[in-house]
Amino acid sequence: MKRSVEDLEPIIKQLYAARNALRALFPELPFTLDGRLVGDIGEAIALQEFGLTRLAEGTEGHDFLAPDGRLVQIKTTKAVALNRGVGLGLTIRSFEHLIVIQISEAGTYQILYDGPGTFIDEVRRHRTTPSLTVGQLQRLNSRVNDSDRIIKKISK
């Protein structure tokens, strides 16, 4: 199949239409199409599903406040092969609480990790890159006590 620039036009229009619909639902999030889109989708999930409150723009280190007062950082990735690293943009500093969301092309999501940032720091101390695999995140998540999760503490 030969591709042309004209083939992109309807797809780009759909992306912008979808972005505009997301902005209408969550006006506090920009949903930019410059690489932040996946992260903004994850933050929209956090706002809608987890009972989190968005902190002021530019707040250092964390983006949300949990109902119990914990500071929370949301990181989002799209579905990738299980053994590939998940580039989460994690820096050396720790998060009080971290939730990692993986979204799929089907429009569904799963929680890869919901727990203290110290668990992530522990693993990353022994790595040369900040990326962790989906499997590593899931194994770390299995070590988190239910009482330490954000998602278990909210009522739907």
N, CA, C and O atoms as a GROMACS GRO file, in nm:
protein
  624
    1MET      N    1   0.084  -0.118   0.000
    1MET     CA    2   0.000   0.000   0.000
    1MET      C    3   0.089   0.124   0.000
    1MET      O    4   0.177   0.139   0.084
    2LYS      N    5   0.064   0.211  -0.094
    2LYS     CA    6   0.139   0.336  -0.103
    2LYS      C    7   0.074   0.440  -0.013
    2LYS      O    8  -0.048   0.455  -0.011
    3ARG      N    9   0.156   0.512   0.061
    3ARG     CA   10   0.106   0.615   0.151
    3ARG      C   11   0.131   0.752   0.091
    3ARG      O   12   0.225   0.773   0.014
    4SER      N   13   0.044   0.844   0.127
    4SER     CA   14   0.065   0.983   0.086
    4SER      C   15   0.029   1.075   0.201
    4SER      O   16  -0.036   1.035   0.297
    5VAL      N   17   0.072   1.199   0.189
    5VAL     CA   18   0.042   1.297   0.292
    5VAL      C   19  -0.109   1.315   0.306
    5VAL      O   20  -0.159   1.338   0.415
    6GLU      N   21  -0.179   1.304   0.196
    6GLU     CA   22  -0.325   1.319   0.200
    6GLU      C   23  -0.391   1.212   0.287
    6GLU      O   24  -0.496   1.235   0.346
    7ASP      N   25  -0.328   1.094   0.294
    7ASP     CA   26  -0.381   0.987   0.379
    7ASP      C   27  -0.379   1.027   0.527
    7ASP      O   28  -0.460   0.979   0.607
    8LEU      N   29  -0.287   1.115   0.562
    8LEU     CA   30  -0.274   1.156   0.702
    8LEU      C   31  -0.383   1.255   0.744
    8LEU      O   32  -0.420   1.260   0.861
    9GLU      N   33  -0.433   1.331   0.651
    9GLU     CA   34  -0.526   1.438   0.686
    9GLU      C   35  -0.646   1.392   0.768
    9GLU      O   36  -0.673   1.451   0.873
   10PRO      N   37  -0.720   1.288   0.726
   10PRO     CA   38  -0.836   1.250   0.808
   10PRO      C   39  -0.796   1.196   0.945
   10PRO      O   40  -0.870   1.212   1.042
   11ILE      N   41  -0.682   1.133   0.952
   11ILE     CA   42  -0.635   1.078   1.081
   11ILE      C   43  -0.598   1.191   1.175
   11ILE      O   44  -0.632   1.189   1.293
   12ILE      N   45  -0.528   1.289   1.122
   12ILE     CA   46  -0.490   1.404   1.205
   12ILE      C   47  -0.615   1.477   1.252
   12ILE      O   48  -0.620   1.521   1.368
   13LYS      N   49  -0.714   1.491   1.166
   13LYS     CA   50  -0.840   1.554   1.207
   13LYS      C   51  -0.907   1.475   1.320
   13LYS      O   52  -0.962   1.534   1.413
   14GLN      N   53  -0.902   1.342   1.311
   14GLN     CA   54  -0.960   1.259   1.417
   14GLN      C   55  -0.885   1.278   1.548
   14GLN      O   56  -0.946   1.285   1.654
   15LEU      N   57  -0.752   1.286   1.541
   15LEU     CA   58  -0.673   1.309   1.662
   15LEU      C   59  -0.711   1.441   1.729
   15LEU      O   60  -0.731   1.447   1.850
   16TYR      N   61  -0.721   1.546   1.648
   16TYR     CA   62  -0.758   1.675   1.704
   16TYR      C   63  -0.901   1.675   1.757
   16TYR      O   64  -0.929   1.735   1.861
   17ALA      N   65  -0.991   1.608   1.688
   17ALA     CA   66  -1.129   1.599   1.737
   17ALA      C   67  -1.134   1.523   1.869
   17ALA      O   68  -1.204   1.563   1.962
   18ALA      N   69  -1.058   1.415   1.878
   18ALA     CA   70  -1.052   1.339   2.003
   18ALA      C   71  -0.990   1.422   2.113
   18ALA      O   72  -1.037   1.423   2.227
   19ARG      N   73  -0.882   1.494   2.080
   19ARG     CA   74  -0.818   1.582   2.178
   19ARG      C   75  -0.916   1.686   2.228
   19ARG      O   76  -0.922   1.712   2.348
   20ASN      N   77  -0.992   1.746   2.139
   20ASN     CA   78  -1.088   1.849   2.178
   20ASN      C   79  -1.198   1.791   2.268
   20ASN      O   80  -1.243   1.857   2.361
   21ALA      N   81  -1.240   1.669   2.240
   21ALA     CA   82  -1.340   1.603   2.324
   21ALA      C   83  -1.283   1.576   2.463
   21ALA      O   84  -1.353   1.594   2.563
   22LEU      N   85  -1.157   1.534   2.470
   22LEU     CA   86  -1.092   1.512   2.599
   22LEU      C   87  -1.079   1.643   2.676
   22LEU      O   88  -1.102   1.646   2.797
   23ARG      N   89  -1.043   1.751   2.608
   23ARG     CA   90  -1.033   1.882   2.673
   23ARG      C   91  -1.168   1.926   2.728
   23ARG      O   92  -1.174   1.987   2.835
   24ALA      N   93  -1.275   1.896   2.656
   24ALA     CA   94  -1.408   1.934   2.703
   24ALA      C   95  -1.443   1.859   2.832
   24ALA      O   96  -1.508   1.915   2.921
   25LEU      N   97  -1.402   1.733   2.842
   25LEU     CA   98  -1.429   1.653   2.962
   25LEU      C   99  -1.339   1.692   3.078
   25LEU      O  100  -1.382   1.692   3.194
   26PHE      N  101  -1.213   1.726   3.048
   26PHE     CA  102  -1.113   1.758   3.151
   26PHE      C  103  -1.043   1.888   3.114
   26PHE      O  104  -0.929   1.885   3.068
   27PRO      N  105  -1.109   2.003   3.131
   27PRO     CA  106  -1.051   2.130   3.088
   27PRO      C  107  -0.921   2.166   3.162
   27PRO      O  108  -0.847   2.253   3.116
   28GLU      N  109  -0.894   2.102   3.274
   28GLU     CA  110  -0.772   2.131   3.349
   28GLU      C  111  -0.648   2.064   3.290
   28GLU      O  112  -0.536   2.090   3.335
   29LEU      N  113  -0.667   1.977   3.190
   29LEU     CA  114  -0.555   1.908   3.125
   29LEU      C  115  -0.544   1.952   2.980
   29LEU      O  116  -0.646   1.966   2.912
   30PRO      N  117  -0.421   1.974   2.931
   30PRO     CA  118  -0.405   2.026   2.796
   30PRO      C  119  -0.422   1.924   2.683
   30PRO      O  120  -0.461   1.962   2.572
   31PHE      N  121  -0.395   1.797   2.707
   31PHE     CA  122  -0.403   1.695   2.603
   31PHE      C  123  -0.332   1.740   2.475
   31PHE      O  124  -0.387   1.733   2.366
   32THR      N  125  -0.209   1.786   2.491
   32THR     CA  126  -0.132   1.827   2.374
   32THR      C  127  -0.092   1.705   2.292
   32THR      O  128  -0.079   1.595   2.345
   33LEU      N  129  -0.074   1.725   2.165
   33LEU     CA  130  -0.038   1.615   2.076
   33LEU      C  131   0.113   1.610   2.054
   33LEU      O  132   0.158   1.567   1.948
   34ASP      N  133   0.189   1.652   2.152
   34ASP     CA  134   0.334   1.660   2.136
   34ASP      C  135   0.410   1.560   2.222
   34ASP      O  136   0.525   1.585   2.256
   35GLY      N  137   0.350   1.452   2.257
   35GLY     CA  138   0.417   1.354   2.342
   35GLY      C  139   0.360   1.350   2.482
   35GLY      O  140   0.385   1.255   2.557
   36ARG      N  141   0.283   1.449   2.519
   36ARG     CA  142   0.219   1.451   2.651
   36ARG      C  143   0.085   1.381   2.650
   36ARG      O  144   0.026   1.360   2.756
   37LEU      N  145   0.035   1.346   2.533
   37LEU     CA  146  -0.101   1.294   2.522
   37LEU      C  147  -0.123   1.170   2.609
   37LEU      O  148  -0.222   1.161   2.680
   38VAL      N  149  -0.030   1.075   2.604
   38VAL     CA  150  -0.044   0.953   2.683
   38VAL      C  151  -0.047   0.988   2.832
   38VAL      O  152  -0.128   0.933   2.907
   39GLY      N  153   0.041   1.077   2.875
   39GLY     CA  154   0.043   1.118   3.015
   39GLY      C  155  -0.085   1.189   3.057
   39GLY      O  156  -0.136   1.167   3.167
   40ASP      N  157  -0.136   1.274   2.969
   40ASP     CA  158  -0.261   1.343   3.001
   40ASP      C  159  -0.378   1.245   3.011
   40ASP      O  160  -0.467   1.263   3.094
   41ILE      N  161  -0.378   1.143   2.927
   41ILE     CA  162  -0.484   1.041   2.936
   41ILE      C  163  -0.475   0.970   3.071
   41ILE      O  164  -0.577   0.947   3.136
   42GLY      N  165  -0.355   0.936   3.113
   42GLY     CA  166  -0.337   0.874   3.244
   42GLY      C  167  -0.384   0.963   3.357
   42GLY      O  168  -0.444   0.916   3.453
   43GLU      N  169  -0.355   1.093   3.345
   43GLU     CA  170  -0.400   1.186   3.449
   43GLU      C  171  -0.552   1.201   3.449
   43GLU      O  172  -0.613   1.218   3.554
   44ALA      N  173  -0.612   1.193   3.332
   44ALA     CA  174  -0.759   1.196   3.325
   44ALA      C  175  -0.818   1.075   3.395
   44ALA      O  176  -0.918   1.086   3.466
   45ILE      N  177  -0.756   0.958   3.375
   45ILE     CA  178  -0.800   0.837   3.445
   45ILE      C  179  -0.787   0.858   3.596
   45ILE      O  180  -0.877   0.822   3.672
   46ALA      N  181  -0.676   0.916   3.639
   46ALA     CA  182  -0.655   0.941   3.782
   46ALA      C  183  -0.761   1.034   3.839
   46ALA      O  184  -0.814   1.010   3.947
   47LEU      N  185  -0.792   1.139   3.765
   47LEU     CA  186  -0.895   1.232   3.812
   47LEU      C  187  -1.031   1.166   3.823
   47LEU      O  188  -1.104   1.186   3.920
   48GLN      N  189  -1.064   1.087   3.725
   48GLN     CA  190  -1.198   1.027   3.716
   48GLN      C  191  -1.214   0.906   3.808
   48GLN      O  192  -1.317   0.890   3.874
   49GLU      N  193  -1.113   0.821   3.811
   49GLU     CA  194  -1.130   0.689   3.874
   49GLU      C  195  -1.074   0.677   4.015
   49GLU      O  196  -1.123   0.595   4.093
   50PHE      N  197  -0.972   0.755   4.051
   50PHE     CA  198  -0.901   0.728   4.174
   50PHE      C  199  -0.927   0.830   4.284
   50PHE      O  200  -0.867   0.820   4.392
   51GLY      N  201  -1.014   0.927   4.260
   51GLY     CA  202  -1.046   1.023   4.365
   51GLY      C  203  -0.934   1.119   4.398
   51GLY      O  204  -0.929   1.174   4.508
   52LEU      N  205  -0.843   1.141   4.303
   52LEU     CA  206  -0.730   1.230   4.326
   52LEU      C  207  -0.768   1.374   4.290
   52LEU      O  208  -0.858   1.397   4.210
   53THR      N  209  -0.697   1.468   4.350
   53THR     CA  210  -0.713   1.609   4.321
   53THR      C  211  -0.584   1.659   4.258
   53THR      O  212  -0.475   1.634   4.310
   54ARG      N  213  -0.597   1.729   4.147
   54ARG     CA  214  -0.478   1.780   4.079
   54ARG      C  215  -0.420   1.896   4.159
   54ARG      O  216  -0.492   1.986   4.202
   55LEU      N  217  -0.287   1.893   4.177
   55LEU     CA  218  -0.217   2.002   4.243
   55LEU      C  219  -0.196   2.116   4.144
   55LEU      O  220  -0.213   2.097   4.023
   56ALA      N  221  -0.159   2.231   4.193
   56ALA     CA  222  -0.136   2.347   4.106
   56ALA      C  223  -0.027   2.316   4.004
   56ALA      O  224   0.070   2.246   4.034
   57GLU      N  225  -0.044   2.368   3.883
   57GLU     CA  226   0.054   2.351   3.776
   57GLU      C  227   0.190   2.398   3.827
   57GLU      O  228   0.202   2.503   3.889
   58GLY      N  229   0.292   2.319   3.798
   58GLY     CA  230   0.427   2.355   3.839
   58GLY      C  231   0.466   2.307   3.978
   58GLY      O  232   0.577   2.333   4.022
   59THR      N  233   0.375   2.236   4.047
   59THR     CA  234   0.410   2.180   4.178
   59THR      C  235   0.524   2.081   4.158
   59THR      O  236   0.516   1.994   4.072
   60GLU      N  237   0.627   2.093   4.236
   60GLU     CA  238   0.747   2.012   4.221
   60GLU      C  239   0.725   1.868   4.268
   60GLU      O  240   0.681   1.845   4.381
   61GLY      N  241   0.756   1.772   4.182
   61GLY     CA  242   0.764   1.632   4.222
   61GLY      C  243   0.638   1.549   4.215
   61GLY      O  244   0.646   1.429   4.189
   62HIS      N  245   0.524   1.608   4.238
   62HIS     CA  246   0.398   1.532   4.239
   62HIS      C  247   0.291   1.613   4.167
   62HIS      O  248   0.297   1.736   4.162
   63ASP      N  249   0.194   1.543   4.111
   63ASP     CA  250   0.088   1.610   4.037
   63ASP      C  251  -0.048   1.604   4.107
   63ASP      O  252  -0.138   1.682   4.074
   64PHE      N  253  -0.064   1.514   4.204
   64PHE     CA  254  -0.195   1.492   4.264
   64PHE      C  255  -0.186   1.478   4.415
   64PHE      O  256  -0.081   1.450   4.472
   65LEU      N  257  -0.302   1.498   4.477
   65LEU     CA  258  -0.318   1.476   4.620
   65LEU      C  259  -0.426   1.370   4.636
   65LEU      O  260  -0.534   1.381   4.579
   66ALA      N  261  -0.395   1.267   4.716
   66ALA     CA  262  -0.492   1.161   4.743
   66ALA      C  263  -0.589   1.207   4.852
   66ALA      O  264  -0.557   1.298   4.929
   67PRO      N  265  -0.706   1.144   4.860
   67PRO     CA  266  -0.802   1.180   4.965
   67PRO      C  267  -0.745   1.171   5.106
   67PRO      O  268  -0.789   1.242   5.196
   68ASP      N  269  -0.646   1.082   5.126
   68ASP     CA  270  -0.587   1.066   5.259
   68ASP      C  271  -0.468   1.160   5.282
   68ASP      O  272  -0.403   1.152   5.386
   69GLY      N  273  -0.439   1.249   5.186
   69GLY     CA  274  -0.334   1.348   5.204
   69GLY      C  275  -0.199   1.312   5.143
   69GLY      O  276  -0.107   1.394   5.144
   70ARG      N  277  -0.186   1.192   5.092
   70ARG     CA  278  -0.058   1.154   5.030
   70ARG      C  279  -0.039   1.226   4.897
   70ARG      O  280  -0.135   1.248   4.823
   71LEU      N  281   0.085   1.261   4.868
   71LEU     CA  282   0.121   1.316   4.738
   71LEU      C  283   0.140   1.202   4.640
   71LEU      O  284   0.203   1.102   4.672
   72VAL      N  285   0.086   1.218   4.519
   72VAL     CA  286   0.085   1.109   4.422
   72VAL      C  287   0.138   1.159   4.288
   72VAL      O  288   0.103   1.267   4.241
   73GLN      N  289   0.222   1.078   4.227
   73GLN     CA  290   0.267   1.101   4.090
   73GLN      C  291   0.207   0.993   4.002
   73GLN      O  292   0.209   0.874   4.037
   74ILE      N  293   0.153   1.033   3.888
   74ILE     CA  294   0.097   0.939   3.791
   74ILE      C  295   0.194   0.931   3.674
   74ILE      O  296   0.236   1.034   3.621
   75LYS      N  297   0.228   0.811   3.634
   75LYS     CA  298   0.307   0.788   3.514
   75LYS      C  299   0.226   0.694   3.426
   75LYS      O  300   0.165   0.599   3.475
   76THR      N  301   0.227   0.720   3.298
   76THR     CA  302   0.146   0.642   3.205
   76THR      C  303   0.231   0.596   3.089
   76THR      O  304   0.318   0.668   3.041
   77THR      N  305   0.205   0.474   3.045
   77THR     CA  306   0.272   0.419   2.929
   77THR      C  307   0.168   0.352   2.841
   77THR      O  308   0.059   0.318   2.886
   78LYS      N  309   0.203   0.335   2.717
   78LYS     CA  310   0.113   0.260   2.630
   78LYS      C  311   0.158   0.115   2.630
   78LYS      O  312   0.272   0.085   2.667
   79ALA      N  313   0.071   0.026   2.589
   79ALA     CA  314   0.102  -0.116   2.589
   79ALA      C  315   0.221  -0.142   2.497
   79ALA      O  316   0.224  -0.097   2.383
   80VAL      N  317   0.318  -0.216   2.550
   80VAL     CA  318   0.438  -0.255   2.475
   80VAL      C  319   0.464  -0.402   2.503
   80VAL      O  320   0.399  -0.462   2.589
   81ALA      N  321   0.559  -0.458   2.433
   81ALA     CA  322   0.597  -0.596   2.459
   81ALA      C  323   0.639  -0.610   2.604
   81ALA      O  324   0.702  -0.520   2.659
   82LEU      N  325   0.604  -0.721   2.666
   82LEU     CA  326   0.626  -0.739   2.810
   82LEU      C  327   0.770  -0.724   2.854
   82LEU      O  328   0.793  -0.682   2.967
   83ASN      N  329   0.868  -0.756   2.772
   83ASN     CA  330   1.006  -0.751   2.818
   83ASN      C  331   1.075  -0.620   2.785
   83ASN      O  332   1.193  -0.604   2.816
   84ARG      N  333   1.007  -0.528   2.723
   84ARG     CA  334   1.068  -0.399   2.693
   84ARG      C  335   1.057  -0.308   2.813
   84ARG      O  336   0.963  -0.316   2.891
   85GLY      N  337   1.155  -0.221   2.827
   85GLY     CA  338   1.153  -0.124   2.936
   85GLY      C  339   1.041  -0.024   2.916
   85GLY      O  340   1.006   0.011   2.803
   86VAL      N  341   0.986   0.022   3.025
   86VAL     CA  342   0.882   0.124   3.022
   86VAL      C  343   0.950   0.254   3.060
   86VAL      O  344   0.990   0.273   3.175
   87GLY      N  345   0.964   0.345   2.964
   87GLY     CA  346   1.028   0.474   2.990
   87GLY      C  347   0.932   0.566   3.062
   87GLY      O  348   0.841   0.621   3.000
   88LEU      N  349   0.950   0.583   3.189
   88LEU     CA  350   0.854   0.658   3.269
   88LEU      C  351   0.903   0.798   3.304
   88LEU      O  352   0.834   0.871   3.375
   89GLY      N  353   1.019   0.837   3.257
   89GLY     CA  354   1.069   0.969   3.289
   89GLY      C  355   1.097   0.986   3.437
   89GLY      O  356   1.086   1.096   3.491
   90LEU      N  357   1.133   0.879   3.503
   90LEU     CA  358   1.161   0.885   3.646
   90LEU      C  359   1.298   0.945   3.669
   90LEU      O  360   1.394   0.912   3.599
   91THR      N  361   1.308   1.031   3.766
   91THR     CA  362   1.436   1.088   3.802
   91THR      C  363   1.486   1.018   3.928
   91THR      O  364   1.420   0.929   3.981
   92ILE      N  365   1.600   1.058   3.976
   92ILE     CA  366   1.659   0.992   4.093
   92ILE      C  367   1.574   1.013   4.219
   92ILE      O  368   1.568   0.925   4.304
   93ARG      N  369   1.510   1.130   4.230
   93ARG     CA  370   1.435   1.156   4.353
   93ARG      C  371   1.313   1.063   4.365
   93ARG      O  372   1.262   1.012   4.265
   94SER      N  373   1.271   1.045   4.483
   94SER     CA  374   1.161   0.955   4.512
   94SER      C  375   1.027   1.027   4.508
   94SER      O  376   1.019   1.149   4.526
   95PHE      N  377   0.923   0.951   4.483
   95PHE     CA  378   0.787   1.000   4.495
   95PHE      C  379   0.729   0.944   4.624
   95PHE      O  380   0.762   0.832   4.664
   96GLU      N  381   0.643   1.021   4.687
   96GLU     CA  382   0.576   0.968   4.806
   96GLU      C  383   0.493   0.847   4.766
   96GLU      O  384   0.497   0.742   4.831
   97HIS      N  385   0.417   0.862   4.657
   97HIS     CA  386   0.335   0.752   4.608
   97HIS      C  387   0.335   0.759   4.456
   97HIS      O  388   0.327   0.867   4.398
   98LEU      N  389   0.342   0.644   4.392
   98LEU     CA  390   0.346   0.637   4.246
   98LEU      C  391   0.241   0.539   4.195
   98LEU      O  392   0.227   0.428   4.246
   99ILE      N  393   0.168   0.583   4.094
   99ILE     CA  394   0.075   0.495   4.023
   99ILE      C  395   0.120   0.492   3.878
   99ILE      O  396   0.134   0.597   3.815
  100VAL      N  397   0.143   0.372   3.825
  100VAL     CA  398   0.181   0.356   3.685
  100VAL      C  399   0.064   0.290   3.613
  100VAL      O  400   0.020   0.181   3.649
  101ILE      N  401   0.016   0.357   3.510
  101ILE     CA  402  -0.098   0.311   3.432
  101ILE      C  403  -0.050   0.273   3.293
  101ILE      O  404   0.032   0.344   3.233
  102GLN      N  405  -0.100   0.162   3.242
  102GLN     CA  406  -0.071   0.123   3.105
  102GLN      C  407  -0.203   0.126   3.027
  102GLN      O  408  -0.300   0.060   3.064
  103ILE      N  409  -0.205   0.204   2.917
  103ILE     CA  410  -0.325   0.212   2.835
  103ILE      C  411  -0.304   0.130   2.708
  103ILE      O  412  -0.192   0.114   2.660
  104SER      N  413  -0.415   0.079   2.654
  104SER     CA  414  -0.407  -0.002   2.533
  104SER      C  415  -0.482   0.066   2.419
  104SER      O  416  -0.562   0.157   2.441
  105GLU      N  417  -0.455   0.021   2.299
  105GLU     CA  418  -0.525   0.074   2.182
  105GLU      C  419  -0.675   0.047   2.189
  105GLU      O  420  -0.753   0.118   2.126
  106ALA      N  421  -0.715  -0.053   2.266
  106ALA     CA  422  -0.857  -0.086   2.281
  106ALA      C  423  -0.929   0.014   2.370
  106ALA      O  424  -1.052   0.010   2.384
  107GLY      N  425  -0.852   0.107   2.431
  107GLY     CA  426  -0.913   0.207   2.517
  107GLY      C  427  -0.922   0.164   2.662
  107GLY      O  428  -0.978   0.237   2.744
  108THR      N  429  -0.868   0.048   2.696
  108THR     CA  430  -0.869   0.000   2.834
  108THR      C  431  -0.737   0.037   2.902
  108THR      O  432  -0.642   0.080   2.838
  109TYR      N  433  -0.734   0.020   3.032
  109TYR     CA  434  -0.610   0.044   3.105
  109TYR      C  435  -0.595  -0.059   3.214
  109TYR      O  436  -0.691  -0.123   3.257
  110GLN      N  437  -0.471  -0.074   3.259
  110GLN     CA  438  -0.443  -0.156   3.376
  110GLN      C  439  -0.343  -0.083   3.463
  110GLN      O  440  -0.264  -0.002   3.415
  111ILE      N  441  -0.348  -0.113   3.591
  111ILE     CA  442  -0.255  -0.055   3.686
  111ILE      C  443  -0.135  -0.149   3.696
  111ILE      O  444  -0.148  -0.264   3.738
  112LEU      N  445  -0.018  -0.098   3.658
  112LEU     CA  446   0.104  -0.177   3.669
  112LEU      C  447   0.164  -0.164   3.808
  112LEU      O  448   0.226  -0.258   3.859
  113TYR      N  449   0.146  -0.048   3.870
  113TYR     CA  450   0.202  -0.025   4.002
  113TYR      C  451   0.119   0.079   4.075
  113TYR      O  452   0.080   0.180   4.016
  114ASP      N  453   0.094   0.055   4.202
  114ASP     CA  454   0.024   0.148   4.289
  114ASP      C  455   0.083   0.131   4.428
  114ASP      O  456   0.040   0.046   4.506
  115GLY      N  457   0.184   0.212   4.458
  115GLY     CA  458   0.249   0.195   4.586
  115GLY      C  459   0.350   0.303   4.616
  115GLY      O  460   0.363   0.401   4.542
  116PRO      N  461   0.422   0.285   4.727
  116PRO     CA  462   0.521   0.384   4.769
  116PRO      C  463   0.632   0.399   4.666
  116PRO      O  464   0.673   0.302   4.602
  117GLY      N  465   0.680   0.521   4.650
  117GLY     CA  466   0.791   0.546   4.559
  117GLY      C  467   0.919   0.477   4.602
  117GLY      O  468   1.006   0.452   4.520
  118THR      N  469   0.931   0.447   4.730
  118THR     CA  470   1.054   0.384   4.779
  118THR      C  471   1.076   0.245   4.718
  118THR      O  472   1.191   0.204   4.701
  119PHE      N  473   0.970   0.174   4.684
  119PHE     CA  474   0.985   0.043   4.620
  119PHE      C  475   1.053   0.060   4.484
  119PHE      O  476   1.140  -0.020   4.448
  120ILE      N  477   1.015   0.162   4.410
  120ILE     CA  478   1.073   0.190   4.280
  120ILE      C  479   1.219   0.232   4.296
  120ILE      O  480   1.306   0.187   4.221
  121ASP      N  481   1.245   0.318   4.394
  121ASP     CA  482   1.382   0.365   4.419
  121ASP      C  483   1.476   0.248   4.446
  121ASP      O  484   1.589   0.245   4.399
  122GLU      N  485   1.426   0.152   4.524
  122GLU     CA  486   1.506   0.036   4.561
  122GLU      C  487   1.555  -0.040   4.438
  122GLU      O  488   1.672  -0.078   4.430
  123VAL      N  489   1.466  -0.062   4.342
  123VAL     CA  490   1.502  -0.134   4.220
  123VAL      C  491   1.592  -0.050   4.131
  123VAL      O  492   1.688  -0.100   4.074
  124ARG      N  493   1.560   0.078   4.120
  124ARG     CA  494   1.635   0.166   4.031
  124ARG      C  495   1.778   0.190   4.078
  124ARG      O  496   1.864   0.224   3.997
  125ARG      N  497   1.805   0.175   4.204
  125ARG     CA  498   1.941   0.192   4.256
  125ARG      C  499   2.038   0.095   4.189
  125ARG      O  500   2.158   0.123   4.180
  126HIS      N  501   1.987  -0.017   4.142
  126HIS     CA  502   2.071  -0.121   4.084
  126HIS      C  503   2.067  -0.120   3.931
  126HIS      O  504   2.113  -0.215   3.868
  127ARG      N  505   2.012  -0.015   3.872
  127ARG     CA  506   1.998  -0.007   3.726
  127ARG      C  507   2.071   0.116   3.674
  127ARG      O  508   2.092   0.214   3.746
  128THR      N  509   2.110   0.109   3.548
  128THR     CA  510   2.177   0.224   3.486
  128THR      C  511   2.079   0.317   3.416
  128THR      O  512   2.114   0.430   3.383
  129THR      N  513   1.954   0.271   3.392
  129THR     CA  514   1.853   0.355   3.328
  129THR      C  515   1.731   0.364   3.418
  129THR      O  516   1.710   0.277   3.503
  130PRO      N  517   1.649   0.468   3.400
  130PRO     CA  518   1.529   0.480   3.484
  130PRO      C  519   1.413   0.392   3.438
  130PRO      O  520   1.310   0.388   3.506
  131SER      N  521   1.428   0.323   3.326
  131SER     CA  522   1.318   0.240   3.276
  131SER      C  523   1.309   0.110   3.353
  131SER      O  524   1.409   0.051   3.393
  132LEU      N  525   1.186   0.066   3.373
  132LEU     CA  526   1.160  -0.063   3.434
  132LEU      C  527   1.070  -0.140   3.338
  132LEU      O  528   0.993  -0.079   3.263
  133THR      N  529   1.078  -0.272   3.339
  133THR     CA  530   0.991  -0.351   3.253
  133THR      C  531   0.853  -0.362   3.317
  133THR      O  532   0.836  -0.341   3.437
  134VAL      N  533   0.757  -0.396   3.235
  134VAL     CA  534   0.621  -0.419   3.285
  134VAL      C  535   0.626  -0.528   3.392
  134VAL      O  536   0.562  -0.515   3.496
  135GLY      N  537   0.701  -0.634   3.367
  135GLY     CA  538   0.712  -0.743   3.464
  135GLY      C  539   0.770  -0.696   3.597
  135GLY      O  540   0.722  -0.736   3.703
  136GLN      N  541   0.873  -0.612   3.592
  136GLN     CA  542   0.931  -0.559   3.717
  136GLN      C  543   0.827  -0.477   3.794
  136GLN      O  544   0.814  -0.490   3.915
  137LEU      N  545   0.755  -0.393   3.722
  137LEU     CA  546   0.653  -0.312   3.788
  137LEU      C  547   0.545  -0.400   3.851
  137LEU      O  548   0.501  -0.375   3.963
  138GLN      N  549   0.503  -0.502   3.779
  138GLN     CA  550   0.399  -0.592   3.832
  138GLN      C  551   0.450  -0.669   3.954
  138GLN      O  552   0.376  -0.689   4.050
  139ARG      N  553   0.576  -0.712   3.951
  139ARG     CA  554   0.633  -0.783   4.067
  139ARG      C  555   0.640  -0.689   4.188
  139ARG      O  556   0.608  -0.729   4.300
  140LEU      N  557   0.684  -0.565   4.164
  140LEU     CA  558   0.687  -0.468   4.274
  140LEU      C  559   0.547  -0.443   4.328
  140LEU      O  560   0.526  -0.434   4.448
  141ASN      N  561   0.452  -0.432   4.236
  141ASN     CA  562   0.314  -0.407   4.276
  141ASN      C  563   0.259  -0.520   4.363
  141ASN      O  564   0.180  -0.495   4.455
  142SER      N  565   0.300  -0.642   4.336
  142SER     CA  566   0.252  -0.756   4.415
  142SER      C  567   0.304  -0.751   4.559
  142SER      O  568   0.248  -0.817   4.647
  143ARG      N  569   0.410  -0.675   4.583
  143ARG     CA  570   0.467  -0.662   4.718
  143ARG      C  571   0.398  -0.553   4.801
  143ARG      O  572   0.420  -0.546   4.922
  144VAL      N  573   0.317  -0.470   4.738
  144VAL     CA  574   0.253  -0.359   4.808
  144VAL      C  575   0.134  -0.410   4.889
  144VAL      O  576   0.048  -0.481   4.836
  145ASN      N  577   0.129  -0.374   5.015
  145ASN     CA  578   0.014  -0.408   5.098
  145ASN      C  579  -0.108  -0.332   5.050
  145ASN      O  580  -0.097  -0.216   5.009
  146ASP      N  581  -0.224  -0.397   5.053
  146ASP     CA  582  -0.347  -0.330   5.010
  146ASP      C  583  -0.371  -0.200   5.086
  146ASP      O  584  -0.423  -0.103   5.030
  147SER      N  585  -0.332  -0.197   5.212
  147SER     CA  586  -0.354  -0.076   5.292
  147SER      C  587  -0.267   0.040   5.245
  147SER      O  588  -0.296   0.156   5.277
  148ASP      N  589  -0.161   0.012   5.167
  148ASP     CA  590  -0.073   0.116   5.116
  148ASP      C  591  -0.111   0.164   4.977
  148ASP      O  592  -0.047   0.254   4.924
  149ARG      N  593  -0.212   0.105   4.917
  149ARG     CA  594  -0.256   0.144   4.783
  149ARG      C  595  -0.351   0.262   4.790
  149ARG      O  596  -0.423   0.280   4.888
  150ILE      N  597  -0.350   0.341   4.685
  150ILE     CA  598  -0.447   0.450   4.672
  150ILE      C  599  -0.578   0.392   4.621
  150ILE      O  600  -0.686   0.424   4.672
  151ILE      N  601  -0.570   0.308   4.522
  151ILE     CA  602  -0.687   0.261   4.450
  151ILE      C  603  -0.779   0.177   4.539
  151ILE      O  604  -0.901   0.184   4.522
  152LYS      N  605  -0.726   0.101   4.630
  152LYS     CA  606  -0.808   0.020   4.721
  152LYS      C  607  -0.881   0.106   4.823
  152LYS      O  608  -0.982   0.064   4.879
  153LYS      N  609  -0.831   0.228   4.847
  153LYS     CA  610  -0.886   0.313   4.952
  153LYS      C  611  -1.005   0.394   4.906
  153LYS      O  612  -1.072   0.455   4.990
  154ILE      N  613  -1.034   0.398   4.779
  154ILE     CA  614  -1.147   0.479   4.732
  154ILE      C  615  -1.268   0.393   4.711
  154ILE      O  616  -1.257   0.274   4.681
  155SER      N  617  -1.382   0.452   4.726
  155SER     CA  618  -1.506   0.379   4.698
  155SER      C  619  -1.562   0.432   4.567
  155SER      O  620  -1.567   0.552   4.544
  156LYS      N  621  -1.603   0.339   4.481
  156LYS     CA  622  -1.655   0.378   4.350
  156LYS      C  623  -1.804   0.392   4.355
  156LYS      O  624  -1.867   0.424   4.254
   0.00000   0.00000   0.00000
